[in-house]
């Protein structure tokens, strides 16, 4: 195979053969094909797309590029993945909740990307929490308590690990075949027997428009079917942050509130709905309403909280944070972003909230940056709320320095106060399977 010829073939819109995809990806993982040629192929795919067959072949090749996990359990292995959004801490609540409902959740999670937060960064705000487990410990923990939340090791789907980093710096993240292959290769390799996808749609998501989100959801379902991995997609709103907290330790606090049966209504609703879909996919129930009731009961009676506690203990974290959230990183200066006039709270650009938190240090501008687990934002108003001049709209948890002004600048661009009350967007838009 001549890499340049294959790049030219995809550039001109032709379909790549399975062996061509396998050889190109294999050459890239081994180092025989350099970054610049892979970047050229990624850009060709970005503009020309891939057929359903090509996408499945790419996903399968990536999945088999390294180690895969296998389990021997007496409970269904069902995973969940989100395409990413501002304040999205659902996995912290959902994974132990699904385990409490009788499922096994072998979740290989990721770090923040751009304006969106990452599950691993949130978990690592818990003192001592370890995101790296050996294959044996990972399997043992999933068998013993039903859940483990870990990071991607060097030999786990290495093709995705390299491609993910390259896509981030070459402007090829928002590409449906590449998104599909990245997500599904990891989920299939993790041992999951089924997957529920939370596809975010709105100004705070990678897929801002509904048609794009639908296209991605359908591609995930069809590619999953080609791999023998059943996928259900739930399209959810991301035109305002999910919950009220944005920032790692702040989001862990909010997740603990939800695991105690409280927390923001939107976080609770979407967590229960996604868990219910997982229960259906695992065939522990055949009725959505009774599956919701099962999830609500496990959330309200403390079962999910107890699984979370055991997960933290098993992964080296300080489980005392479950009962005392003051043990999480804090000691920030707290200031308010206030309304400059009367009106109704509206959001112009949800992405701005993520960028505001990023400016404070809650995320990374580049991969080498350190994350400050304590900083972030707490929403004091939601879309449609009536507010008065001088009323706090957002609490800012920050350190001293110029970052605070940059944060406030992003907030100004994200928020609008309008004269007529805007409609509150529906949290769950539609479902695709």
Order of alpha helices (4+ residues) and beta strands (2+ residues): alpha-alpha-alpha-alpha-beta-alpha-beta-alpha-alpha-beta-alpha-alpha-beta-alpha-beta-beta-alpha-alpha-alpha-alpha-beta-beta-alpha-beta-beta-beta-alpha-beta-beta
